[in-house]
Amino acid sequence: MNEASADSGNSSVPELGHSLRQTPLFDAHRGLGAKLVGFGGWEMPLAYPGGTLAEHRACRTEAVAFDVSHLGTVRVSGTDGFDRLQAALSNDLRRVGPGRAQYTHLLSEDDGSVVDDIIVWWVSDDVFDVMPNASNTARVVDAIGGEDTTETRAIIAVQGPMARSRLGTILPGAAAVPRFGVAGFEWEGVPCLVAGTGYTGEDGVECAVPADTAESLWAAILGTGVQPAGLGARDTLRLEAALPLHGHELGPGITPLQAGLGWVIGWDKPAFRGRDALLAEKNAGPRRLLVGLATEGRQPPREGSPVTKGSKIVGTVTSGNFSPMLEHGIALALVDTTAGVSPETTLAIEQRGRAMTATVVKTPFVRAGQWAIGN
């Protein structure tokens, strides 16, 4: 999801000779001592000196801020914008309206698999900000048109059970935006946008601010007691929340139905990219489904590990890690529907020459607000 992304986006470091792009907050991250890594073609903070575990727990208990400026923004405007998005994307914008955000997919015409998962901010009647994953912006522009405005702004995600209360001390209007709402606000006299979205499983907002004023807003947010957090914590947070990551739970060969995301399909629309292939899969039934797995001990399950039931391979781990809140391993896996698994089914993850016992569990692994201070 594109908090994701929900992002998402595949983690990657460019080949030698290629330069990494930097967000408007790059100097601020370096000044805070962040460990910087390549991610989707951008140089991004993986963690700050306190470490990923502390950042993760701060998001679950209080509030953190992420720089997610590496996400794309494609501005689609004009009287035909609505129809263009309806024809290209899986969800039905008629379910929402101006001043709302919607999670949706761009699908392959061939097999209905997910080319990208996207958040659409419906800014005003004929203006939409379409937010693809870091590495997919160009292909989304090819599908829907519009203007790539990624370089003109920064996006700061403030997440956690105390995110709104702390942000409200400097920006009460932005902090009050409802979940999946979209609104304007001003920072230092400059127009900005905010949406009640995120990619952590906790409450929070994402602020889009012009690039040249981003450092000022970032510093002010941290000044409220919000802790900076990097991509390491963002990934473990989204996994605990069982939010899909493109290239793992979504991507080539993986459809929304297999990922358990049938609710992002606007079946009442007469046409959209990939509809015929997806309808055929719906009628036949998906051959595999995404499930949550819990393991014992601190060893993290790893992506790509086979999942077995008895002596038979029935699936593959798509994402796995140690859960900082549950203090044991968790994973998402695509499992064959013929395997007959359900919550509490015992499976195994084959890893490093040994079998890790894994129990099928309901997701999300962790609920929003579950660990808030005072609970």
C-alpha positions as a Markdown table, in Angstrom:
| # | Residue | x | y | z |
|---|---|---|---|---|
| 1 | Met | 0.0 | 0.0 | 0.0 |
| 2 | Asn | 1.0 | 3.4 | -0.6 |
| 3 | Glu | 0.7 | 4.7 | 2.6 |
| 4 | Ala | 1.5 | 3.6 | 1.5 |
| 5 | Ser | 1.3 | 3.8 | 0.5 |
| 6 | Ala | 1.0 | 3.5 | 0.7 |
| 7 | Asp | 4.5 | 3.0 | -0.4 |
| 8 | Ser | 5.9 | 1.1 | -1.0 |
| 9 | Gly | 8.2 | 0.9 | -3.9 |
| 10 | Asn | 10.9 | -1.5 | -4.4 |
| 11 | Ser | 14.1 | -0.9 | -2.4 |
| 12 | Ser | 16.9 | -0.4 | -4.8 |
| 13 | Val | 20.3 | 1.2 | -5.2 |
| 14 | Pro | 21.2 | 2.6 | -8.7 |
| 15 | Glu | 23.9 | 1.0 | -10.8 |
| 16 | Leu | 27.3 | 2.6 | -10.6 |
| 17 | Gly | 27.4 | 5.8 | -12.5 |
| 18 | His | 23.8 | 6.7 | -11.7 |
| 19 | Ser | 23.1 | 9.3 | -9.1 |
| 20 | Leu | 20.5 | 9.1 | -6.4 |
| 21 | Arg | 17.8 | 11.8 | -6.2 |
| 22 | Gln | 17.5 | 13.7 | -2.9 |
| 23 | Thr | 14.4 | 15.0 | -1.3 |
| 24 | Pro | 14.1 | 18.6 | -0.1 |
| 25 | Leu | 14.7 | 17.3 | 3.5 |
| 26 | Phe | 18.0 | 15.6 | 2.6 |
| 27 | Asp | 20.2 | 18.1 | 4.5 |
| 28 | Ala | 17.9 | 17.9 | 7.5 |
| 29 | His | 18.3 | 14.1 | 7.6 |
| 30 | Arg | 22.1 | 14.4 | 7.3 |
| 31 | Gly | 22.2 | 17.0 | 10.1 |
| 32 | Leu | 20.2 | 14.6 | 12.4 |
| 33 | Gly | 22.8 | 11.9 | 11.8 |
| 34 | Ala | 20.5 | 9.6 | 9.7 |
| 35 | Lys | 21.9 | 6.5 | 8.0 |
| 36 | Leu | 21.1 | 7.2 | 4.3 |
| 37 | Val | 20.5 | 4.4 | 1.8 |
| 38 | Gly | 19.3 | 4.1 | -1.8 |
| 39 | Phe | 15.6 | 3.4 | -2.1 |
| 40 | Gly | 13.6 | 3.5 | -5.4 |
| 41 | Gly | 16.3 | 5.7 | -6.9 |
| 42 | Trp | 16.3 | 8.2 | -3.9 |
| 43 | Glu | 18.8 | 8.7 | -1.1 |
| 44 | Met | 16.6 | 8.2 | 2.0 |
| 45 | Pro | 17.0 | 7.9 | 5.8 |
| 46 | Leu | 16.9 | 4.3 | 6.9 |
| 47 | Ala | 17.2 | 5.1 | 10.6 |
| 48 | Tyr | 18.4 | 7.9 | 12.9 |
| 49 | Pro | 20.9 | 7.4 | 15.7 |
| 50 | Gly | 18.3 | 5.9 | 18.1 |
| 51 | Gly | 17.7 | 3.0 | 15.8 |
| 52 | Thr | 14.8 | 1.4 | 14.0 |
| 53 | Leu | 13.3 | -0.4 | 17.1 |
| 54 | Ala | 13.0 | 2.8 | 19.0 |
| 55 | Glu | 11.5 | 4.6 | 16.1 |
| 56 | His | 9.0 | 1.8 | 15.5 |
| 57 | Arg | 7.9 | 1.8 | 19.2 |
| 58 | Ala | 7.7 | 5.6 | 19.2 |
| 59 | Cys | 5.2 | 5.4 | 16.4 |
| 60 | Arg | 3.1 | 2.8 | 18.2 |
| 61 | Thr | 3.1 | 4.7 | 21.5 |
| 62 | Glu | 3.4 | 8.4 | 20.7 |
| 63 | Ala | 4.2 | 10.0 | 17.3 |
| 64 | Val | 6.9 | 10.0 | 14.6 |
| 65 | Ala | 7.5 | 11.9 | 11.3 |
| 66 | Phe | 8.7 | 10.3 | 8.1 |
| 67 | Asp | 10.0 | 12.0 | 4.9 |
| 68 | Val | 8.0 | 10.2 | 2.2 |
| 69 | Ser | 8.9 | 12.7 | -0.6 |
| 70 | His | 10.2 | 9.9 | -2.7 |
| 71 | Leu | 6.6 | 8.9 | -3.4 |
| 72 | Gly | 5.5 | 10.3 | -6.8 |
| 73 | Thr | 2.9 | 13.0 | -7.3 |
| 74 | Val | 1.1 | 13.3 | -10.6 |
| 75 | Arg | -1.3 | 16.2 | -10.9 |
| 76 | Val | -4.3 | 15.4 | -13.1 |
| 77 | Ser | -6.6 | 18.4 | -13.8 |
| 78 | Gly | -9.2 | 19.4 | -16.3 |
| 79 | Thr | -12.8 | 18.5 | -17.0 |
| 80 | Asp | -11.8 | 15.1 | -18.3 |
| 81 | Gly | -9.6 | 14.2 | -15.3 |
| 82 | Phe | -12.3 | 12.2 | -13.5 |
| 83 | Asp | -13.1 | 10.1 | -16.6 |
| 84 | Arg | -9.4 | 9.4 | -17.2 |
| 85 | Leu | -8.9 | 8.1 | -13.7 |
| 86 | Gln | -12.1 | 6.1 | -13.8 |
| 87 | Ala | -11.0 | 4.4 | -17.0 |
| 88 | Ala | -7.4 | 3.6 | -15.8 |
| 89 | Leu | -7.7 | 2.8 | -12.1 |
| 90 | Ser | -9.5 | -0.1 | -10.4 |
| 91 | Asn | -11.5 | 1.7 | -7.6 |
| 92 | Asp | -14.6 | 3.8 | -8.2 |
| 93 | Leu | -14.2 | 7.5 | -7.5 |
| 94 | Arg | -17.9 | 7.8 | -7.3 |
| 95 | Arg | -17.6 | 6.2 | -3.9 |
| 96 | Val | -15.9 | 9.4 | -2.7 |
| 97 | Gly | -15.8 | 13.0 | -3.8 |
| 98 | Pro | -13.7 | 16.2 | -3.7 |
| 99 | Gly | -11.9 | 16.6 | -0.4 |
| 100 | Arg | -11.4 | 12.8 | 0.0 |
| 101 | Ala | -8.6 | 10.3 | -0.7 |
| 102 | Gln | -9.0 | 6.9 | -2.2 |
| 103 | Tyr | -6.7 | 3.8 | -2.3 |
| 104 | Thr | -6.7 | 2.2 | -5.8 |
| 105 | His | -4.7 | 0.0 | -8.2 |
| 106 | Leu | -3.4 | 0.4 | -11.7 |
| 107 | Leu | -3.7 | -3.1 | -13.2 |
| 108 | Ser | -2.2 | -5.1 | -16.1 |
| 109 | Glu | -4.6 | -5.6 | -19.0 |
| 110 | Asp | -3.1 | -9.0 | -19.5 |
| 111 | Asp | -3.7 | -10.7 | -16.2 |
| 112 | Gly | -5.2 | -8.2 | -13.8 |
| 113 | Ser | -2.0 | -8.1 | -11.7 |
| 114 | Val | -1.0 | -4.9 | -9.9 |
| 115 | Val | 1.2 | -2.6 | -11.9 |
| 116 | Asp | 1.1 | -0.1 | -9.0 |
| 117 | Asp | -0.9 | 0.7 | -5.9 |
| 118 | Ile | -1.8 | 4.3 | -5.6 |
| 119 | Ile | -3.5 | 6.9 | -3.4 |
| 120 | Val | -5.6 | 9.5 | -5.1 |
| 121 | Trp | -6.1 | 12.9 | -3.3 |
| 122 | Trp | -9.2 | 14.5 | -4.8 |
| 123 | Val | -8.1 | 18.1 | -4.2 |
| 124 | Ser | -11.0 | 20.0 | -5.8 |
| 125 | Asp | -13.7 | 19.3 | -8.5 |
| 126 | Asp | -11.3 | 18.9 | -11.4 |
| 127 | Val | -8.0 | 18.5 | -9.7 |
| 128 | Phe | -6.5 | 15.2 | -8.5 |
| 129 | Asp | -3.1 | 14.4 | -7.0 |
| 130 | Val | -2.3 | 10.8 | -7.9 |
| 131 | Met | 0.5 | 9.3 | -5.7 |
| 132 | Pro | 2.3 | 6.3 | -7.1 |
| 133 | Asn | 5.2 | 4.3 | -5.7 |
| 134 | Ala | 8.7 | 5.7 | -6.0 |
| 135 | Ser | 9.8 | 3.7 | -8.9 |
| 136 | Asn | 6.5 | 3.6 | -10.8 |
| 137 | Thr | 5.7 | 7.3 | -11.5 |
| 138 | Ala | 6.7 | 7.2 | -15.2 |
| 139 | Arg | 4.4 | 4.2 | -16.0 |
| 140 | Val | 1.5 | 5.8 | -14.1 |
| 141 | Val | 2.0 | 9.0 | -16.1 |
| 142 | Asp | 1.9 | 6.9 | -19.3 |
| 143 | Ala | -1.4 | 5.4 | -18.2 |
| 144 | Ile | -3.3 | 8.5 | -17.0 |
| 145 | Gly | -1.4 | 11.5 | -18.4 |
| 146 | Gly | -1.0 | 14.5 | -16.1 |
| 147 | Glu | 2.0 | 16.4 | -14.8 |
| 148 | Asp | 4.8 | 14.9 | -12.6 |
| 149 | Thr | 5.1 | 17.4 | -9.8 |
| 150 | Thr | 7.2 | 15.2 | -7.5 |
| 151 | Glu | 10.2 | 17.6 | -7.6 |
| 152 | Thr | 8.2 | 20.6 | -6.5 |
| 153 | Arg | 7.1 | 19.4 | -3.0 |
| 154 | Ala | 8.0 | 17.4 | 0.0 |
| 155 | Ile | 5.6 | 15.0 | 1.8 |
| 156 | Ile | 5.9 | 14.6 | 5.6 |
| 157 | Ala | 3.9 | 11.8 | 7.2 |
| 158 | Val | 3.1 | 12.4 | 10.9 |
| 159 | Gln | 2.0 | 9.1 | 12.4 |
| 160 | Gly | 1.0 | 7.6 | 15.7 |
| 161 | Pro | -1.6 | 7.9 | 18.4 |
| 162 | Met | -0.4 | 11.3 | 19.5 |
| 163 | Ala | 0.3 | 12.6 | 15.9 |
| 164 | Arg | -2.8 | 14.8 | 15.7 |
| 165 | Ser | -2.5 | 16.3 | 19.1 |
| 166 | Arg | 1.2 | 17.2 | 18.6 |
| 167 | Leu | 0.7 | 18.5 | 15.1 |
| 168 | Gly | -2.3 | 20.4 | 16.4 |
| 169 | Thr | -0.1 | 22.7 | 18.5 |
| 170 | Ile | 1.3 | 24.3 | 15.3 |
| 171 | Leu | -1.3 | 23.4 | 12.6 |
| 172 | Pro | -4.7 | 22.8 | 14.2 |
| 173 | Gly | -6.5 | 22.8 | 10.8 |
| 174 | Ala | -4.1 | 20.2 | 9.3 |
| 175 | Ala | -4.4 | 18.0 | 12.4 |
| 176 | Ala | -8.2 | 18.0 | 12.2 |
| 177 | Val | -8.4 | 16.5 | 8.7 |
| 178 | Pro | -10.5 | 13.4 | 8.9 |
| 179 | Arg | -9.3 | 9.9 | 8.0 |
| 180 | Phe | -9.0 | 9.8 | 4.2 |
| 181 | Gly | -10.0 | 13.4 | 4.0 |
| 182 | Val | -8.0 | 16.0 | 1.9 |
| 183 | Ala | -7.8 | 19.7 | 2.8 |
| 184 | Gly | -5.7 | 22.8 | 2.3 |
| 185 | Phe | -3.7 | 24.6 | 4.9 |
| 186 | Glu | -1.0 | 27.3 | 5.0 |
| 187 | Trp | 2.5 | 27.2 | 6.4 |
| 188 | Glu | 4.3 | 30.5 | 6.6 |
| 189 | Gly | 1.8 | 31.9 | 4.2 |
| 190 | Val | 2.3 | 29.2 | 1.6 |
| 191 | Pro | -0.6 | 27.0 | 0.4 |
| 192 | Cys | -0.1 | 23.3 | 1.3 |
| 193 | Leu | -2.2 | 20.1 | 1.3 |
| 194 | Val | -2.9 | 17.5 | 4.0 |
| 195 | Ala | -4.6 | 14.1 | 3.8 |
| 196 | Gly | -5.6 | 11.8 | 6.6 |
| 197 | Thr | -3.6 | 8.9 | 5.2 |
| 198 | Gly | -0.5 | 6.9 | 6.2 |
| 199 | Tyr | 1.3 | 3.6 | 5.9 |
| 200 | Thr | 1.9 | 2.5 | 9.5 |
| 201 | Gly | -1.5 | 1.2 | 10.7 |
| 202 | Glu | -1.7 | 4.1 | 13.2 |
| 203 | Asp | -3.7 | 7.3 | 12.9 |
| 204 | Gly | -2.0 | 10.3 | 11.3 |
| 205 | Val | -1.7 | 12.6 | 8.4 |
| 206 | Glu | 0.5 | 13.3 | 5.4 |
| 207 | Cys | 1.4 | 16.9 | 4.5 |
| 208 | Ala | 2.4 | 18.0 | 1.0 |
| 209 | Val | 4.4 | 21.3 | 1.3 |
| 210 | Pro | 6.3 | 23.2 | -1.4 |
| 211 | Ala | 10.0 | 22.1 | -1.5 |
| 212 | Asp | 11.5 | 25.4 | -0.4 |
| 213 | Thr | 9.5 | 25.5 | 2.8 |
| 214 | Ala | 9.8 | 21.8 | 3.7 |
| 215 | Glu | 12.7 | 22.1 | 6.1 |
| 216 | Ser | 10.9 | 24.8 | 8.1 |
| 217 | Leu | 7.8 | 22.6 | 8.6 |
| 218 | Trp | 9.9 | 19.5 | 9.3 |
| 219 | Ala | 11.8 | 21.4 | 12.1 |
| 220 | Ala | 8.6 | 22.7 | 13.5 |
| 221 | Ile | 7.0 | 19.3 | 13.6 |
| 222 | Leu | 10.0 | 17.8 | 15.4 |
| 223 | Gly | 9.9 | 20.8 | 17.8 |
| 224 | Thr | 6.5 | 19.5 | 19.0 |
| 225 | Gly | 8.2 | 16.4 | 20.4 |
| 226 | Val | 7.5 | 14.2 | 17.3 |
| 227 | Gln | 10.5 | 11.9 | 16.7 |
| 228 | Pro | 12.0 | 11.4 | 13.2 |
| 229 | Ala | 11.8 | 7.9 | 11.8 |
| 230 | Gly | 13.3 | 6.2 | 8.8 |
| 231 | Leu | 12.3 | 3.6 | 6.2 |
| 232 | Gly | 13.4 | 0.7 | 8.4 |
| 233 | Ala | 10.6 | 1.5 | 10.9 |
| 234 | Arg | 8.2 | 2.3 | 8.2 |
| 235 | Asp | 8.6 | -1.2 | 6.8 |
| 236 | Thr | 8.2 | -3.0 | 10.2 |
| 237 | Leu | 5.2 | -0.8 | 11.0 |
| 238 | Arg | 3.4 | -1.6 | 7.8 |
| 239 | Leu | 4.2 | -5.3 | 8.2 |
| 240 | Glu | 2.6 | -5.4 | 11.7 |
| 241 | Ala | -0.4 | -3.6 | 10.2 |
| 242 | Ala | -0.4 | -6.2 | 7.3 |
| 243 | Leu | -0.3 | -3.5 | 4.7 |
| 244 | Pro | 0.9 | -4.7 | 1.3 |
| 245 | Leu | 4.2 | -3.5 | -0.3 |
| 246 | His | 4.5 | -3.3 | -4.0 |
| 247 | Gly | 7.1 | -5.8 | -5.2 |
| 248 | His | 6.2 | -8.1 | -2.3 |
| 249 | Glu | 2.4 | -8.6 | -1.7 |
| 250 | Leu | 1.5 | -6.7 | -5.0 |
| 251 | Gly | 3.2 | -6.7 | -8.3 |
| 252 | Pro | 3.6 | -8.8 | -11.5 |
| 253 | Gly | 1.5 | -11.9 | -11.3 |
| 254 | Ile | -0.2 | -10.9 | -8.0 |
| 255 | Thr | -3.8 | -9.6 | -8.3 |
| 256 | Pro | -5.9 | -7.6 | -5.8 |
| 257 | Leu | -8.0 | -10.7 | -5.2 |
| 258 | Gln | -5.0 | -12.8 | -4.3 |
| 259 | Ala | -3.9 | -10.0 | -1.9 |
| 260 | Gly | -7.3 | -9.9 | -0.2 |
| 261 | Leu | -8.0 | -6.5 | -1.6 |
| 262 | Gly | -11.2 | -7.1 | -3.5 |
| 263 | Trp | -12.6 | -3.9 | -2.0 |
| 264 | Val | -10.4 | -1.8 | -4.2 |
| 265 | Ile | -12.3 | -3.0 | -7.3 |
| 266 | Gly | -15.1 | -0.9 | -8.7 |
| 267 | Trp | -17.1 | -3.8 | -10.2 |
| 268 | Asp | -20.0 | -1.5 | -11.0 |
| 269 | Lys | -17.8 | 0.5 | -13.4 |
| 270 | Pro | -18.4 | -0.6 | -17.0 |
| 271 | Ala | -14.6 | -0.6 | -17.8 |
| 272 | Phe | -11.2 | -0.1 | -16.4 |
| 273 | Arg | -7.8 | -1.5 | -17.1 |
| 274 | Gly | -7.5 | -5.2 | -16.3 |
| 275 | Arg | -11.2 | -5.6 | -15.5 |
| 276 | Asp | -11.8 | -8.6 | -17.9 |
| 277 | Ala | -8.8 | -10.6 | -16.5 |
| 278 | Leu | -9.8 | -9.8 | -12.9 |
| 279 | Leu | -13.5 | -10.8 | -13.5 |
| 280 | Ala | -12.3 | -14.1 | -14.9 |
| 281 | Glu | -10.2 | -14.7 | -11.8 |
| 282 | Lys | -13.1 | -13.8 | -9.6 |
| 283 | Asn | -15.4 | -16.2 | -11.3 |
| 284 | Ala | -12.9 | -19.1 | -11.2 |
| 285 | Gly | -11.6 | -18.2 | -7.7 |
| 286 | Pro | -8.1 | -17.1 | -6.9 |
| 287 | Arg | -5.5 | -19.9 | -6.9 |
| 288 | Arg | -3.7 | -18.4 | -3.9 |
| 289 | Leu | -4.4 | -16.0 | -1.1 |
| 290 | Leu | -2.4 | -13.8 | 1.2 |
| 291 | Val | -2.3 | -15.0 | 4.9 |
| 292 | Gly | -0.6 | -13.8 | 8.1 |
| 293 | Leu | 1.8 | -16.1 | 9.8 |
| 294 | Ala | 3.2 | -15.9 | 13.4 |
| 295 | Thr | 6.4 | -17.7 | 14.4 |
| 296 | Glu | 8.0 | -18.4 | 17.8 |
| 297 | Gly | 11.2 | -16.7 | 18.8 |
| 298 | Arg | 13.0 | -13.7 | 17.5 |
| 299 | Gln | 14.3 | -15.1 | 14.2 |
| 300 | Pro | 12.6 | -13.2 | 11.4 |
| 301 | Pro | 11.0 | -15.1 | 8.6 |
| 302 | Arg | 12.5 | -14.0 | 5.3 |
| 303 | Glu | 11.0 | -13.1 | 1.9 |
| 304 | Gly | 11.1 | -16.0 | -0.6 |
| 305 | Ser | 11.1 | -18.8 | 1.9 |
| 306 | Pro | 8.9 | -21.8 | 1.0 |
| 307 | Val | 5.8 | -22.4 | 3.2 |
| 308 | Thr | 5.0 | -26.1 | 3.7 |
| 309 | Lys | 2.1 | -28.1 | 5.1 |
| 310 | Gly | 3.4 | -31.5 | 5.9 |
| 311 | Ser | 5.8 | -32.4 | 3.2 |
| 312 | Lys | 4.2 | -30.3 | 0.5 |
| 313 | Ile | 5.2 | -26.7 | -0.5 |
| 314 | Val | 1.9 | -24.7 | -0.4 |
| 315 | Gly | 3.2 | -21.1 | -0.6 |
| 316 | Thr | 5.9 | -18.5 | -0.3 |
| 317 | Val | 6.7 | -15.8 | 2.2 |
| 318 | Thr | 6.3 | -12.4 | 0.6 |
| 319 | Ser | 7.4 | -10.3 | 3.6 |
| 320 | Gly | 8.7 | -11.2 | 7.0 |
| 321 | Asn | 10.5 | -9.7 | 10.0 |
| 322 | Phe | 10.7 | -9.5 | 13.8 |
| 323 | Ser | 7.8 | -7.7 | 15.3 |
| 324 | Pro | 9.1 | -5.1 | 17.7 |
| 325 | Met | 5.7 | -5.0 | 19.6 |
| 326 | Leu | 4.8 | -8.7 | 19.7 |
| 327 | Glu | 8.5 | -9.7 | 20.1 |
| 328 | His | 8.3 | -12.7 | 17.7 |
| 329 | Gly | 8.5 | -13.3 | 14.0 |
| 330 | Ile | 5.6 | -12.4 | 11.7 |
| 331 | Ala | 5.2 | -12.9 | 8.0 |
| 332 | Leu | 2.8 | -12.4 | 5.1 |
| 333 | Ala | 2.7 | -15.3 | 2.6 |
| 334 | Leu | 0.8 | -16.2 | -0.6 |
| 335 | Val | -0.6 | -19.7 | 0.0 |
| 336 | Asp | -2.4 | -22.0 | -2.4 |
| 337 | Thr | -6.2 | -22.1 | -1.8 |
| 338 | Thr | -6.1 | -25.9 | -2.3 |
| 339 | Ala | -4.0 | -26.2 | 0.9 |
| 340 | Gly | -7.1 | -25.7 | 3.1 |
| 341 | Val | -5.6 | -23.3 | 5.6 |
| 342 | Ser | -7.5 | -21.1 | 8.1 |
| 343 | Pro | -6.6 | -19.2 | 11.3 |
| 344 | Glu | -4.8 | -21.5 | 13.7 |
| 345 | Thr | -3.6 | -23.9 | 11.0 |
| 346 | Thr | 0.0 | -25.0 | 11.7 |
| 347 | Leu | 2.4 | -24.6 | 8.8 |
| 348 | Ala | 6.2 | -24.4 | 8.5 |
| 349 | Ile | 8.6 | -21.9 | 6.9 |
| 350 | Glu | 11.7 | -23.6 | 5.4 |
| 351 | Gln | 14.6 | -21.4 | 6.1 |
| 352 | Arg | 18.4 | -21.9 | 6.3 |
| 353 | Gly | 18.0 | -25.7 | 6.3 |
| 354 | Arg | 15.4 | -25.8 | 9.1 |
| 355 | Ala | 11.7 | -25.6 | 9.4 |
| 356 | Met | 10.2 | -22.8 | 11.5 |
| 357 | Thr | 6.8 | -23.6 | 12.9 |
| 358 | Ala | 4.3 | -21.0 | 11.7 |
| 359 | Thr | 0.7 | -20.5 | 12.8 |
| 360 | Val | -1.9 | -18.9 | 10.5 |
| 361 | Val | -3.3 | -15.8 | 12.3 |
| 362 | Lys | -5.8 | -13.1 | 11.5 |
| 363 | Thr | -4.4 | -9.8 | 10.4 |
| 364 | Pro | -3.5 | -7.1 | 11.2 |
| 365 | Phe | -1.0 | -8.4 | 13.6 |
| 366 | Val | -1.2 | -5.2 | 15.6 |
| 367 | Arg | -4.2 | -2.8 | 15.9 |
| 368 | Ala | -4.1 | 0.9 | 15.7 |
| 369 | Gly | -3.8 | 2.6 | 19.1 |
| 370 | Gln | -3.3 | -0.8 | 20.8 |
| 371 | Trp | 0.1 | 0.4 | 22.3 |
| 372 | Ala | -0.7 | 4.0 | 22.9 |
| 373 | Ile | 0.7 | 5.5 | 26.1 |
| 374 | Gly | -2.1 | 5.3 | 28.7 |
| 375 | Asn | -3.8 | 2.2 | 27.2 |
